Amino acid sequence: MSAETARAFWITQPGAGRIREETLPPARNGDVLVRSLYSGISRGTETLVFTGRVPKTQYEAMRAPFQAGDFPGPVKYGYMNVGRIEEGPAERIGETVFCLHPHQDRYRVPGSAAVPLPAGVPPERAVLAANMETAINAFWDAGPLAGDRIVILGAGVLGLLTAWLCRQIPGAQVTLIDINPARRAASTALGIEFAREFAEPADADLVIHASGQPEGLAEALRHAGLEATVLELSWYGDRPVTLPLGEGFHSRRLVLKSSQVGRIPAHRQARWDYRRRLGLALDLLRASELDHLITGESVFETLPAVMTELARGGGDTLCHRIRYP
């Protein structure tokens, strides 16, 4: 393969994708050329993008940093890539880096976009960095306090990471709820109490919803105590959501709040930017127990079939990692 070409995964139309060869942009001062080692699939967002479920009103808001093309397709989308710098400033050659880049075997980006992995963070685990960023933002938006009773619905990667952060608050009682019993193993590995359901309302100080299912949000409202906050992490694409707001929502004075990684919360913006937040996310990935969140791996050439399978449900896989030759 020529040094100026690469292979990238493109969504050609809703529900279909293929790997294309494309020409790399010419090098500019300060650019680096990265050869991919791994990329990760963000199952919630990427399957909605793959199936064409991004609402037209959100086309601009949902653009990834190095996205090419437009929704619903053809579009090159993704933001969880770990690779090694092959060209660029001499002092950076050989660095292992994380970049918010789509699934592609080689790519050229500004050097500032390729963030070196901290010591102690293996590239295999670093694909979780974008998910960890989202969990950090959720943690900031939720504002949990010492001793809080915290319920998190949905034991996907985001729910697990958010629960793992909340578990570290002194005195916090954190319970992760998921109807899928296969999620218990990852929850236990992270030291988080797991339950398939609560028969009675949990009377929680804070409820975080990350199941991706509209009925899960209704269940989250049921578990919120008086004047508690329900933080919504799920993104539904173009699916409508119906909620029982005629029940105890008003009488219990509940707060229903959204969280989205694209903006740093206002109370953090004075001192935090995206680069600092990503640095924190990478530092937190030194924890080896987080390897339990990566439960599937495939080679790059099979990515079109993998995305099709994940869009159909994908079984019990949490983070699915893509390996490059």
Backbone hydrogen bonds, N-H to C=O, Kabsch-Sander energy under -0.5 kcal/mol:
donor,donor_aa,acceptor,acceptor_aa,energy
5,T,2,S,-1.4
6,A,22,E,-2.4
8,A,20,R,-2.7
9,F,103,H,-2.5
10,W,8,A,-0.5
10,W,18,R,-2.7
11,I,75,V,-3.1
12,T,10,W,-0.9
12,T,16,A,-1.0
13,Q,16,A,-1.4
15,G,50,F,-3.8
16,A,13,Q,-2.5
18,R,10,W,-2.2
20,R,8,A,-3.0
20,R,18,R,-0.5
22,E,6,A,-2.8
24,L,4,E,-3.0
31,D,28,R,-2.5
32,V,109,V,-2.6
33,L,87,E,-2.4
34,V,32,V,-0.5
34,V,107,Y,-3.2
35,R,84,R,-2.7
36,S,34,V,-0.6
36,S,105,D,-2.6
37,L,82,V,-3.1
38,Y,82,V,-2.3
39,S,322,I,-1.8
40,G,80,M,-2.4
41,I,320,H,-2.0
42,S,40,G,-0.6
43,R,41,I,-1.2
46,E,42,S,-2.8
47,T,43,R,-1.6
48,L,44,G,-1.3
49,V,45,T,-2.4
50,F,46,E,-2.8
51,T,47,T,-1.9
52,G,49,V,-1.4
53,R,48,L,-3.2
58,Q,55,P,-2.1
59,Y,56,K,-1.3
62,M,58,Q,-2.2
63,R,60,E,-1.3
66,F,100,L,-0.6
67,Q,64,A,-1.7
68,A,76,K,-1.4
70,D,74,P,-1.3
73,G,70,D,-0.5
75,V,11,I,-2.0
76,K,68,A,-3.2
77,Y,75,V,-0.6
80,M,101,H,-0.7
81,N,99,C,-2.0
82,V,38,Y,-3.3
83,G,97,V,-2.2
84,R,35,R,-2.5
85,I,95,E,-2.5
86,E,33,L,-3.5
87,E,33,L,-1.3
92,R,89,P,-2.3
93,I,89,P,-0.7
93,I,90,A,-0.9
94,G,85,I,-2.7
95,E,92,R,-2.2
97,V,83,G,-2.9
97,V,95,E,-0.5
98,F,115,V,-2.7
99,C,81,N,-2.7
101,H,99,C,-2.1
103,H,77,Y,-0.7
104,Q,102,P,-0.7
105,D,7,R,-2.6
107,Y,34,V,-2.1
109,V,32,V,-2.0
111,G,30,G,-1.8
113,A,110,P,-2.0
114,A,111,G,-1.2
115,V,98,F,-2.6
115,V,113,A,-0.8
117,L,96,T,-2.4
121,V,118,P,-1.7
125,R,122,P,-1.0
126,A,122,P,-1.7
127,V,123,P,-0.5
128,L,125,R,-2.1
129,A,126,A,-2.0
132,M,128,L,-2.6
133,E,129,A,-2.4
134,T,130,A,-1.9
135,A,131,N,-2.2
136,I,132,M,-2.6
137,N,133,E,-2.4
138,A,134,T,-2.3
139,F,135,A,-2.6
140,W,136,I,-2.5
141,D,137,N,-2.6
142,A,138,A,-2.7
143,G,139,F,-2.2
147,G,170,P,-1.6
148,D,145,L,-2.0
150,I,148,D,-0.7
150,I,173,Q,-3.0
151,V,206,L,-2.3
152,I,175,T,-2.7
153,L,208,I,-2.7
154,G,152,I,-0.6
154,G,177,I,-3.3
160,L,156,G,-2.7
161,L,157,V,-2.6
162,T,158,L,-2.5
163,A,159,G,-2.3
164,W,160,L,-2.3
165,L,161,L,-2.0
166,C,162,T,-2.4
167,R,163,A,-2.4
168,Q,164,W,-0.6
168,Q,165,L,-1.0
169,I,166,C,-1.9
172,A,169,I,-1.9
173,Q,148,D,-2.8
174,V,172,A,-0.7
175,T,150,I,-2.3
175,T,173,Q,-0.5
176,L,193,E,-2.9
177,I,152,I,-3.0
178,D,195,A,-1.7
183,R,180,N,-1.8
184,R,181,P,-1.5
185,A,182,A,-0.5
187,S,183,R,-1.8
188,T,184,R,-2.9
189,A,185,A,-2.2
190,L,186,A,-1.4
191,G,188,T,-1.7
192,I,187,S,-2.6
193,E,174,V,-0.9
195,A,176,L,-2.3
204,A,223,H,-2.8
205,D,149,R,-1.9
206,L,149,R,-1.7
207,V,229,T,-2.5
208,I,151,V,-2.7
209,H,231,L,-3.1
210,A,153,L,-3.5
210,A,208,I,-0.5
216,G,213,Q,-1.2
217,L,213,Q,-1.0
217,L,214,P,-0.6
218,A,214,P,-1.4
219,E,215,E,-1.8
220,A,216,G,-2.0
221,L,217,L,-1.9
222,R,218,A,-1.3
223,H,219,E,-1.2
224,A,220,A,-0.6
224,A,221,L,-0.9
225,G,204,A,-2.8
227,E,252,R,-3.6
228,A,225,G,-2.0
229,T,205,D,-1.2
230,V,255,V,-3.6
231,L,207,V,-3.0
231,L,229,T,-0.6
232,E,230,V,-0.5
232,E,257,K,-3.3
233,L,209,H,-2.8
233,L,231,L,-0.6
234,S,209,H,-0.8
238,D,53,R,-0.8
239,R,236,Y,-1.9
245,L,243,L,-1.8
247,E,244,P,-1.3
252,R,248,G,-2.1
253,R,250,H,-1.5
254,L,249,F,-2.1
255,V,228,A,-2.3
256,L,254,L,-0.5
257,K,230,V,-2.8
257,K,255,V,-0.6
259,S,232,E,-1.5
263,R,260,Q,-1.4
268,R,265,P,-2.3
269,Q,265,P,-0.9
269,Q,266,A,-0.6
271,R,268,R,-1.3
272,W,268,R,-1.9
277,R,273,D,-2.2
278,L,274,Y,-2.5
279,G,275,R,-2.1
280,L,276,R,-2.0
281,A,277,R,-2.3
282,L,278,L,-2.5
283,D,279,G,-2.1
284,L,280,L,-2.3
285,L,281,A,-0.9
285,L,282,L,-0.6
286,R,283,D,-1.5
287,A,284,L,-1.5
288,S,286,R,-0.6
290,L,287,A,-1.6
291,D,288,S,-1.9
292,H,289,E,-1.6
293,L,290,L,-1.9
294,I,291,D,-1.6
295,T,293,L,-0.8
295,T,319,C,-1.3
296,G,319,C,-1.2
298,S,321,R,-2.1
300,F,323,R,-2.1
302,T,299,V,-1.8
303,L,300,F,-2.1
306,V,302,T,-2.3
307,M,303,L,-2.8
308,T,304,P,-1.6
309,E,305,A,-2.2
310,L,306,V,-2.7
311,A,307,M,-2.3
312,R,308,T,-1.0
313,G,310,L,-1.2
314,G,309,E,-1.3
317,T,314,G,-1.3
319,C,293,L,-2.6
320,H,41,I,-0.6
321,R,296,G,-3.1
321,R,319,C,-0.6
322,I,39,S,-3.7
323,R,298,S,-3.0
324,Y,37,L,-2.1
